[in-house]
């Protein structure tokens, strides 16, 4: 039974990791950065909508991590 609970713990940890791949972007046609935090300095200038997207999608769109978060 101990193996089973370890297995469950492993899956739960995996789910948590997947959720952390969500990033924030400014929905502007000129925005080339993604942000780990919605309250990031780099997003404070955003005059468009701030949207939550998957990091993989952001990378596919050619976006890179914002300079404030390096
Ligand atoms: Zn940022």
PDB file of the backbone (N, CA, C, O) and the ligand in Angstrom, with CONECT records:
HET     ZN  A 101       1
ATOM      1  N   UNK A   1       0.825  -1.216   0.000  1.00  0.00           N
ATOM      2  CA  UNK A   1       0.000   0.000   0.000  1.00  0.00           C
ATOM      3  C   UNK A   1       0.862   1.270   0.000  1.00  0.00           C
ATOM      4  O   UNK A   1       0.433   2.321  -0.476  1.00  0.00           O
ATOM      5  N   UNK A   2       2.069   1.158   0.534  1.00  0.00           N
ATOM      6  CA  UNK A   2       2.945   2.321   0.583  1.00  0.00           C
ATOM      7  C   UNK A   2       3.343   2.757  -0.838  1.00  0.00           C
ATOM      8  O   UNK A   2       3.456   3.948  -1.130  1.00  0.00           O
ATOM      9  N   UNK A   3       3.549   1.773  -1.698  1.00  0.00           N
ATOM     10  CA  UNK A   3       3.895   2.067  -3.087  1.00  0.00           C
ATOM     11  C   UNK A   3       2.787   2.856  -3.755  1.00  0.00           C
ATOM     12  O   UNK A   3       3.043   3.785  -4.521  1.00  0.00           O
ATOM     13  N   UNK A   4       1.553   2.478  -3.456  1.00  0.00           N
ATOM     14  CA  UNK A   4       0.412   3.155  -4.075  1.00  0.00           C
ATOM     15  C   UNK A   4       0.351   4.621  -3.677  1.00  0.00           C
ATOM     16  O   UNK A   4       0.124   5.486  -4.523  1.00  0.00           O
ATOM     17  N   UNK A   5       0.552   4.907  -2.391  1.00  0.00           N
ATOM     18  CA  UNK A   5       0.480   6.295  -1.960  1.00  0.00           C
ATOM     19  C   UNK A   5       1.636   7.114  -2.530  1.00  0.00           C
ATOM     20  O   UNK A   5       1.486   8.307  -2.795  1.00  0.00           O
ATOM     21  N   UNK A   6       2.776   6.479  -2.715  1.00  0.00           N
ATOM     22  CA  UNK A   6       3.908   7.170  -3.342  1.00  0.00           C
ATOM     23  C   UNK A   6       3.584   7.515  -4.791  1.00  0.00           C
ATOM     24  O   UNK A   6       3.936   8.580  -5.298  1.00  0.00           O
ATOM     25  N   UNK A   7       2.899   6.574  -5.437  1.00  0.00           N
ATOM     26  CA  UNK A   7       2.502   6.767  -6.828  1.00  0.00           C
ATOM     27  C   UNK A   7       1.531   7.941  -6.957  1.00  0.00           C
ATOM     28  O   UNK A   7       1.630   8.759  -7.872  1.00  0.00           O
ATOM     29  N   UNK A   8       0.582   7.999  -6.007  1.00  0.00           N
ATOM     30  CA  UNK A   8      -0.397   9.086  -6.014  1.00  0.00           C
ATOM     31  C   UNK A   8       0.310  10.427  -5.812  1.00  0.00           C
ATOM     32  O   UNK A   8       0.007  11.411  -6.487  1.00  0.00           O
ATOM     33  N   UNK A   9       1.246  10.447  -4.883  1.00  0.00           N
ATOM     34  CA  UNK A   9       2.015  11.656  -4.601  1.00  0.00           C
ATOM     35  C   UNK A   9       2.774  12.111  -5.843  1.00  0.00           C
ATOM     36  O   UNK A   9       2.851  13.304  -6.139  1.00  0.00           O
ATOM     37  N   UNK A  10       3.329  11.145  -6.559  1.00  0.00           N
ATOM     38  CA  UNK A  10       4.075  11.434  -7.777  1.00  0.00           C
ATOM     39  C   UNK A  10       3.184  12.118  -8.813  1.00  0.00           C
ATOM     40  O   UNK A  10       3.592  13.091  -9.448  1.00  0.00           O
ATOM     41  N   UNK A  11       1.955  11.596  -8.980  1.00  0.00           N
ATOM     42  CA  UNK A  11       1.036  12.174  -9.957  1.00  0.00           C
ATOM     43  C   UNK A  11       0.603  13.571  -9.544  1.00  0.00           C
ATOM     44  O   UNK A  11       0.497  14.464 -10.385  1.00  0.00           O
ATOM     45  N   UNK A  12       0.354  13.767  -8.263  1.00  0.00           N
ATOM     46  CA  UNK A  12      -0.065  15.075  -7.766  1.00  0.00           C
ATOM     47  C   UNK A  12       1.031  16.110  -7.998  1.00  0.00           C
ATOM     48  O   UNK A  12       0.751  17.248  -8.375  1.00  0.00           O
ATOM     49  N   UNK A  13       2.273  15.710  -7.772  1.00  0.00           N
ATOM     50  CA  UNK A  13       3.411  16.601  -7.993  1.00  0.00           C
ATOM     51  C   UNK A  13       3.498  16.980  -9.466  1.00  0.00           C
ATOM     52  O   UNK A  13       3.772  18.131  -9.807  1.00  0.00           O
ATOM     53  N   UNK A  14       3.264  16.011 -10.324  1.00  0.00           N
ATOM     54  CA  UNK A  14       3.298  16.236 -11.761  1.00  0.00           C
ATOM     55  C   UNK A  14       2.263  17.259 -12.197  1.00  0.00           C
ATOM     56  O   UNK A  14       2.546  18.117 -13.033  1.00  0.00           O
ATOM     57  N   UNK A  15       1.065  17.169 -11.633  1.00  0.00           N
ATOM     58  CA  UNK A  15      -0.014  18.094 -11.984  1.00  0.00           C
ATOM     59  C   UNK A  15       0.382  19.518 -11.597  1.00  0.00           C
ATOM     60  O   UNK A  15       0.173  20.460 -12.362  1.00  0.00           O
ATOM     61  N   UNK A  16       0.955  19.662 -10.402  1.00  0.00           N
ATOM     62  CA  UNK A  16       1.382  20.967  -9.919  1.00  0.00           C
ATOM     63  C   UNK A  16       2.428  21.568 -10.858  1.00  0.00           C
ATOM     64  O   UNK A  16       2.402  22.765 -11.143  1.00  0.00           O
ATOM     65  N   UNK A  17       3.343  20.729 -11.332  1.00  0.00           N
ATOM     66  CA  UNK A  17       4.380  21.198 -12.236  1.00  0.00           C
ATOM     67  C   UNK A  17       3.787  21.701 -13.544  1.00  0.00           C
ATOM     68  O   UNK A  17       4.232  22.711 -14.089  1.00  0.00           O
ATOM     69  N   UNK A  18       2.790  20.998 -14.041  1.00  0.00           N
ATOM     70  CA  UNK A  18       2.176  21.391 -15.313  1.00  0.00           C
ATOM     71  C   UNK A  18       1.497  22.753 -15.198  1.00  0.00           C
ATOM     72  O   UNK A  18       1.533  23.556 -16.130  1.00  0.00           O
ATOM     73  N   UNK A  19       0.879  23.001 -14.045  1.00  0.00           N
ATOM     74  CA  UNK A  19       0.176  24.267 -13.861  1.00  0.00           C
ATOM     75  C   UNK A  19       1.135  25.448 -13.881  1.00  0.00           C
ATOM     76  O   UNK A  19       0.750  26.558 -14.250  1.00  0.00           O
ATOM     77  N   UNK A  20       2.371  25.216 -13.490  1.00  0.00           N
ATOM     78  CA  UNK A  20       3.333  26.316 -13.414  1.00  0.00           C
ATOM     79  C   UNK A  20       3.857  26.720 -14.790  1.00  0.00           C
ATOM     80  O   UNK A  20       4.661  27.648 -14.885  1.00  0.00           O
ATOM     81  N   UNK A  21       3.425  26.053 -15.852  1.00  0.00           N
ATOM     82  CA  UNK A  21       3.877  26.429 -17.191  1.00  0.00           C
ATOM     83  C   UNK A  21       2.961  27.473 -17.829  1.00  0.00           C
ATOM     84  O   UNK A  21       3.080  27.771 -19.018  1.00  0.00           O
ATOM     85  N   UNK A  22       2.057  28.017 -17.036  1.00  0.00           N
ATOM     86  CA  UNK A  22       1.196  29.072 -17.549  1.00  0.00           C
ATOM     87  C   UNK A  22       1.892  30.418 -17.365  1.00  0.00           C
ATOM     88  O   UNK A  22       2.413  30.720 -16.291  1.00  0.00           O
ATOM     89  N   UNK A  23       1.892  31.213 -18.419  1.00  0.00           N
ATOM     90  CA  UNK A  23       2.533  32.525 -18.357  1.00  0.00           C
ATOM     91  C   UNK A  23       1.536  33.614 -18.768  1.00  0.00           C
ATOM     92  O   UNK A  23       0.437  33.326 -19.243  1.00  0.00           O
ATOM     93  N   UNK A  24       1.940  34.845 -18.574  1.00  0.00           N
ATOM     94  CA  UNK A  24       1.076  35.972 -18.909  1.00  0.00           C
ATOM     95  C   UNK A  24       1.679  36.758 -20.064  1.00  0.00           C
ATOM     96  O   UNK A  24       2.887  36.989 -20.113  1.00  0.00           O
ATOM     97  N   UNK A  25       0.824  37.160 -20.987  1.00  0.00           N
ATOM     98  CA  UNK A  25       1.302  38.012 -22.083  1.00  0.00           C
ATOM     99  C   UNK A  25       0.371  39.203 -22.242  1.00  0.00           C
ATOM    100  O   UNK A  25      -0.798  39.167 -21.859  1.00  0.00           O
ATOM    101  N   UNK A  26       0.933  40.265 -22.822  1.00  0.00           N
ATOM    102  CA  UNK A  26       0.118  41.420 -23.174  1.00  0.00           C
ATOM    103  C   UNK A  26      -0.460  41.118 -24.556  1.00  0.00           C
ATOM    104  O   UNK A  26       0.283  40.799 -25.484  1.00  0.00           O
ATOM    105  N   UNK A  27      -1.773  41.216 -24.694  1.00  0.00           N
ATOM    106  CA  UNK A  27      -2.437  40.848 -25.936  1.00  0.00           C
ATOM    107  C   UNK A  27      -2.286  41.927 -27.014  1.00  0.00           C
ATOM    108  O   UNK A  27      -3.237  42.258 -27.723  1.00  0.00           O
ATOM    109  N   UNK A  28      -1.082  42.458 -27.117  1.00  0.00           N
ATOM    110  CA  UNK A  28      -0.792  43.485 -28.110  1.00  0.00           C
ATOM    111  C   UNK A  28      -0.120  42.827 -29.309  1.00  0.00           C
ATOM    112  O   UNK A  28       0.626  41.863 -29.133  1.00  0.00           O
ATOM    113  N   UNK A  29      -0.365  43.324 -30.533  1.00  0.00           N
ATOM    114  CA  UNK A  29       0.291  42.711 -31.700  1.00  0.00           C
ATOM    115  C   UNK A  29       1.799  42.888 -31.679  1.00  0.00           C
ATOM    116  O   UNK A  29       2.509  42.169 -32.383  1.00  0.00           O
ATOM    117  N   UNK A  30       2.303  43.825 -30.892  1.00  0.00           N
ATOM    118  CA  UNK A  30       3.745  44.072 -30.829  1.00  0.00           C
ATOM    119  C   UNK A  30       4.434  43.389 -29.652  1.00  0.00           C
ATOM    120  O   UNK A  30       5.658  43.458 -29.533  1.00  0.00           O
ATOM    121  N   UNK A  31       3.684  42.744 -28.799  1.00  0.00           N
ATOM    122  CA  UNK A  31       4.267  42.133 -27.603  1.00  0.00           C
ATOM    123  C   UNK A  31       5.085  40.902 -27.975  1.00  0.00           C
ATOM    124  O   UNK A  31       4.594  39.994 -28.645  1.00  0.00           O
ATOM    125  N   UNK A  32       6.337  40.885 -27.532  1.00  0.00           N
ATOM    126  CA  UNK A  32       7.225  39.763 -27.852  1.00  0.00           C
ATOM    127  C   UNK A  32       7.717  39.045 -26.612  1.00  0.00           C
ATOM    128  O   UNK A  32       8.591  38.182 -26.692  1.00  0.00           O
ATOM    129  N   UNK A  33       7.161  39.398 -25.476  1.00  0.00           N
ATOM    130  CA  UNK A  33       7.618  38.828 -24.214  1.00  0.00           C
ATOM    131  C   UNK A  33       6.501  38.090 -23.507  1.00  0.00           C
ATOM    132  O   UNK A  33       5.318  38.379 -23.686  1.00  0.00           O
ATOM    133  N   UNK A  34       6.919  37.113 -22.687  1.00  0.00           N
ATOM    134  CA  UNK A  34       5.956  36.490 -21.791  1.00  0.00           C
ATOM    135  C   UNK A  34       6.442  36.679 -20.361  1.00  0.00           C
ATOM    136  O   UNK A  34       7.631  36.887 -20.120  1.00  0.00           O
ATOM    137  N   UNK A  35       5.526  36.607 -19.430  1.00  0.00           N
ATOM    138  CA  UNK A  35       5.833  36.913 -18.031  1.00  0.00           C
ATOM    139  C   UNK A  35       5.367  35.809 -17.102  1.00  0.00           C
ATOM    140  O   UNK A  35       4.311  35.212 -17.316  1.00  0.00           O
ATOM    141  N   UNK A  36       6.157  35.536 -16.068  1.00  0.00           N
ATOM    142  CA  UNK A  36       5.801  34.519 -15.084  1.00  0.00           C
ATOM    143  C   UNK A  36       4.759  35.042 -14.106  1.00  0.00           C
ATOM    144  O   UNK A  36       4.012  34.266 -13.511  1.00  0.00           O
ATOM    145  N   UNK A  37       4.712  36.345 -13.944  1.00  0.00           N
ATOM    146  CA  UNK A  37       3.790  36.945 -12.989  1.00  0.00           C
ATOM    147  C   UNK A  37       2.909  37.982 -13.673  1.00  0.00           C
ATOM    148  O   UNK A  37       3.376  38.747 -14.516  1.00  0.00           O
ATOM    149  N   UNK A  38       1.634  38.003 -13.305  1.00  0.00           N
ATOM    150  CA  UNK A  38       0.718  38.973 -13.912  1.00  0.00           C
ATOM    151  C   UNK A  38       0.964  40.372 -13.362  1.00  0.00           C
ATOM    152  O   UNK A  38       0.471  41.355 -13.916  1.00  0.00           O
ATOM    153  N   UNK A  39       1.730  40.463 -12.267  1.00  0.00           N
ATOM    154  CA  UNK A  39       2.001  41.774 -11.680  1.00  0.00           C
ATOM    155  C   UNK A  39       3.419  42.246 -12.020  1.00  0.00           C
ATOM    156  O   UNK A  39       3.968  43.128 -11.360  1.00  0.00           O
ATOM    157  N   UNK A  40       3.998  41.642 -13.064  1.00  0.00           N
ATOM    158  CA  UNK A  40       5.358  41.992 -13.479  1.00  0.00           C
ATOM    159  C   UNK A  40       5.443  43.436 -13.976  1.00  0.00           C
ATOM    160  O   UNK A  40       4.501  43.960 -14.570  1.00  0.00           O
ATOM    161  N   UNK A  41       6.588  44.062 -13.720  1.00  0.00           N
ATOM    162  CA  UNK A  41       6.855  45.429 -14.177  1.00  0.00           C
ATOM    163  C   UNK A  41       6.647  45.591 -15.677  1.00  0.00           C
ATOM    164  O   UNK A  41       6.101  46.589 -16.149  1.00  0.00           O
ATOM    165  N   UNK A  42       7.100  44.576 -16.410  1.00  0.00           N
ATOM    166  CA  UNK A  42       7.004  44.620 -17.861  1.00  0.00           C
ATOM    167  C   UNK A  42       5.578  44.626 -18.383  1.00  0.00           C
ATOM    168  O   UNK A  42       5.332  44.998 -19.531  1.00  0.00           O
ATOM    169  N   UNK A  43       4.648  44.219 -17.550  1.00  0.00           N
ATOM    170  CA  UNK A  43       3.244  44.199 -17.975  1.00  0.00           C
ATOM    171  C   UNK A  43       2.510  45.474 -17.570  1.00  0.00           C
ATOM    172  O   UNK A  43       1.393  45.721 -18.024  1.00  0.00           O
ATOM    173  N   UNK A  44       3.133  46.278 -16.720  1.00  0.00           N
ATOM    174  CA  UNK A  44       2.448  47.470 -16.233  1.00  0.00           C
ATOM    175  C   UNK A  44       2.230  48.505 -17.340  1.00  0.00           C
ATOM    176  O   UNK A  44       1.363  49.371 -17.230  1.00  0.00           O
ATOM    177  N   UNK A  45       3.041  48.400 -18.423  1.00  0.00           N
ATOM    178  CA  UNK A  45       2.877  49.327 -19.543  1.00  0.00           C
ATOM    179  C   UNK A  45       1.859  48.827 -20.568  1.00  0.00           C
ATOM    180  O   UNK A  45       1.550  49.514 -21.541  1.00  0.00           O
ATOM    181  N   UNK A  46       1.353  47.637 -20.335  1.00  0.00           N
ATOM    182  CA  UNK A  46       0.449  47.023 -21.308  1.00  0.00           C
ATOM    183  C   UNK A  46      -0.880  47.776 -21.347  1.00  0.00           C
ATOM    184  O   UNK A  46      -1.575  47.884 -20.336  1.00  0.00           O
ATOM    185  N   UNK A  47      -1.223  48.295 -22.532  1.00  0.00           N
ATOM    186  CA  UNK A  47      -2.493  49.010 -22.676  1.00  0.00           C
ATOM    187  C   UNK A  47      -3.564  48.086 -23.244  1.00  0.00           C
ATOM    188  O   UNK A  47      -4.730  48.463 -23.368  1.00  0.00           O
ATOM    189  N   UNK A  48      -3.144  46.858 -23.587  1.00  0.00           N
ATOM    190  CA  UNK A  48      -4.082  45.853 -24.091  1.00  0.00           C
ATOM    191  C   UNK A  48      -4.490  44.961 -22.928  1.00  0.00           C
ATOM    192  O   UNK A  48      -4.192  45.248 -21.769  1.00  0.00           O
ATOM    193  N   UNK A  49      -5.175  43.878 -23.260  1.00  0.00           N
ATOM    194  CA  UNK A  49      -5.601  42.937 -22.238  1.00  0.00           C
ATOM    195  C   UNK A  49      -4.440  42.022 -21.864  1.00  0.00           C
ATOM    196  O   UNK A  49      -3.670  41.618 -22.736  1.00  0.00           O
ATOM    197  N   UNK A  50      -4.302  41.690 -20.577  1.00  0.00           N
ATOM    198  CA  UNK A  50      -3.295  40.715 -20.148  1.00  0.00           C
ATOM    199  C   UNK A  50      -3.949  39.335 -20.166  1.00  0.00           C
ATOM    200  O   UNK A  50      -4.951  39.098 -19.492  1.00  0.00           O
ATOM    201  N   UNK A  51      -3.367  38.438 -20.943  1.00  0.00           N
ATOM    202  CA  UNK A  51      -3.961  37.106 -21.062  1.00  0.00           C
ATOM    203  C   UNK A  51      -3.011  36.028 -20.555  1.00  0.00           C
ATOM    204  O   UNK A  51      -1.789  36.163 -20.628  1.00  0.00           O
ATOM    205  N   UNK A  52      -3.608  34.953 -20.037  1.00  0.00           N
ATOM    206  CA  UNK A  52      -2.889  33.814 -19.494  1.00  0.00           C
ATOM    207  C   UNK A  52      -2.797  32.759 -20.592  1.00  0.00           C
ATOM    208  O   UNK A  52      -3.825  32.334 -21.119  1.00  0.00           O
ATOM    209  N   UNK A  53      -1.600  32.331 -20.944  1.00  0.00           N
ATOM    210  CA  UNK A  53      -1.471  31.277 -21.953  1.00  0.00           C
ATOM    211  C   UNK A  53      -0.420  30.259 -21.533  1.00  0.00           C
ATOM    212  O   UNK A  53       0.349  30.486 -20.599  1.00  0.00           O
ATOM    213  N   UNK A  54      -0.402  29.153 -22.228  1.00  0.00           N
ATOM    214  CA  UNK A  54       0.568  28.109 -21.962  1.00  0.00           C
ATOM    215  C   UNK A  54       1.950  28.552 -22.447  1.00  0.00           C
ATOM    216  O   UNK A  54       2.072  29.151 -23.515  1.00  0.00           O
ATOM    217  N   UNK A  55       2.980  28.259 -21.669  1.00  0.00           N
ATOM    218  CA  UNK A  55       4.337  28.704 -22.025  1.00  0.00           C
ATOM    219  C   UNK A  55       4.770  28.146 -23.379  1.00  0.00           C
ATOM    220  O   UNK A  55       5.478  28.820 -24.127  1.00  0.00           O
ATOM    221  N   UNK A  56       4.357  26.931 -23.698  1.00  0.00           N
ATOM    222  CA  UNK A  56       4.729  26.326 -24.977  1.00  0.00           C
ATOM    223  C   UNK A  56       4.151  27.110 -26.144  1.00  0.00           C
ATOM    224  O   UNK A  56       4.793  27.269 -27.182  1.00  0.00           O
ATOM    225  N   UNK A  57       2.923  27.599 -25.959  1.00  0.00           N
ATOM    226  CA  UNK A  57       2.273  28.376 -27.004  1.00  0.00           C
ATOM    227  C   UNK A  57       2.976  29.726 -27.168  1.00  0.00           C
ATOM    228  O   UNK A  57       3.160  30.212 -28.283  1.00  0.00           O
ATOM    229  N   UNK A  58       3.364  30.321 -26.037  1.00  0.00           N
ATOM    230  CA  UNK A  58       4.070  31.598 -26.071  1.00  0.00           C
ATOM    231  C   UNK A  58       5.376  31.459 -26.840  1.00  0.00           C
ATOM    232  O   UNK A  58       5.731  32.325 -27.640  1.00  0.00           O
ATOM    233  N   UNK A  59       6.096  30.352 -26.589  1.00  0.00           N
ATOM    234  CA  UNK A  59       7.368  30.116 -27.269  1.00  0.00           C
ATOM    235  C   UNK A  59       7.164  29.881 -28.757  1.00  0.00           C
ATOM    236  O   UNK A  59       7.957  30.335 -29.582  1.00  0.00           O
ATOM    237  N   UNK A  60       6.093  29.166 -29.094  1.00  0.00           N
ATOM    238  CA  UNK A  60       5.785  28.908 -30.508  1.00  0.00           C
ATOM    239  C   UNK A  60       5.482  30.204 -31.245  1.00  0.00           C
ATOM    240  O   UNK A  60       5.774  30.341 -32.433  1.00  0.00           O
ATOM    241  N   UNK A  61       4.893  31.152 -30.526  1.00  0.00           N
ATOM    242  CA  UNK A  61       4.588  32.453 -31.119  1.00  0.00           C
ATOM    243  C   UNK A  61       5.832  33.338 -31.214  1.00  0.00           C
ATOM    244  O   UNK A  61       5.748  34.481 -31.663  1.00  0.00           O
ATOM    245  N   UNK A  62       6.980  32.813 -30.793  1.00  0.00           N
ATOM    246  CA  UNK A  62       8.239  33.548 -30.870  1.00  0.00           C
ATOM    247  C   UNK A  62       8.488  34.480 -29.708  1.00  0.00           C
ATOM    248  O   UNK A  62       9.354  35.352 -29.782  1.00  0.00           O
ATOM    249  N   UNK A  63       7.738  34.305 -28.631  1.00  0.00           N
ATOM    250  CA  UNK A  63       7.918  35.179 -27.471  1.00  0.00           C
ATOM    251  C   UNK A  63       9.034  34.659 -26.564  1.00  0.00           C
ATOM    252  O   UNK A  63       9.260  33.453 -26.467  1.00  0.00           O
ATOM    253  N   UNK A  64       9.719  35.580 -25.910  1.00  0.00           N
ATOM    254  CA  UNK A  64      10.798  35.226 -24.994  1.00  0.00           C
ATOM    255  C   UNK A  64      10.504  35.803 -23.611  1.00  0.00           C
ATOM    256  O   UNK A  64       9.699  36.722 -23.462  1.00  0.00           O
ATOM    257  N   UNK A  65      11.178  35.238 -22.597  1.00  0.00           N
ATOM    258  CA  UNK A  65      10.950  35.694 -21.220  1.00  0.00           C
ATOM    259  C   UNK A  65      11.331  37.162 -21.076  1.00  0.00           C
ATOM    260  O   UNK A  65      12.365  37.608 -21.574  1.00  0.00           O
ATOM    261  N   UNK A  66      10.480  37.888 -20.392  1.00  0.00           N
ATOM    262  CA  UNK A  66      10.680  39.320 -20.219  1.00  0.00           C
ATOM    263  C   UNK A  66      11.962  39.633 -19.445  1.00  0.00           C
ATOM    264  O   UNK A  66      12.362  38.869 -18.566  1.00  0.00           O
ATOM    265  N   UNK A  67      12.596  40.744 -19.770  1.00  0.00           N
ATOM    266  CA  UNK A  67      13.876  41.124 -19.206  1.00  0.00           C
ATOM    267  C   UNK A  67      13.878  41.350 -17.710  1.00  0.00           C
ATOM    268  O   UNK A  67      14.922  41.225 -17.069  1.00  0.00           O
ATOM    269  N   UNK A  68      12.733  41.679 -17.142  1.00  0.00           N
ATOM    270  CA  UNK A  68      12.655  41.938 -15.706  1.00  0.00           C
ATOM    271  C   UNK A  68      12.748  40.656 -14.889  1.00  0.00           C
ATOM    272  O   UNK A  68      13.016  40.705 -13.688  1.00  0.00           O
ATOM    273  N   UNK A  69      12.532  39.523 -15.521  1.00  0.00           N
ATOM    274  CA  UNK A  69      12.430  38.272 -14.765  1.00  0.00           C
ATOM    275  C   UNK A  69      13.610  37.343 -14.957  1.00  0.00           C
ATOM    276  O   UNK A  69      13.551  36.182 -14.553  1.00  0.00           O
ATOM    277  N   UNK A  70      14.671  37.824 -15.559  1.00  0.00           N
ATOM    278  CA  UNK A  70      15.828  36.960 -15.809  1.00  0.00           C
ATOM    279  C   UNK A  70      16.691  36.830 -14.569  1.00  0.00           C
ATOM    280  O   UNK A  70      17.710  36.139 -14.596  1.00  0.00           O
TER     281      UNK A  70
HETATM  282 ZN    ZN A 101       7.780  40.184 -17.015  1.00  0.00          ZN
END
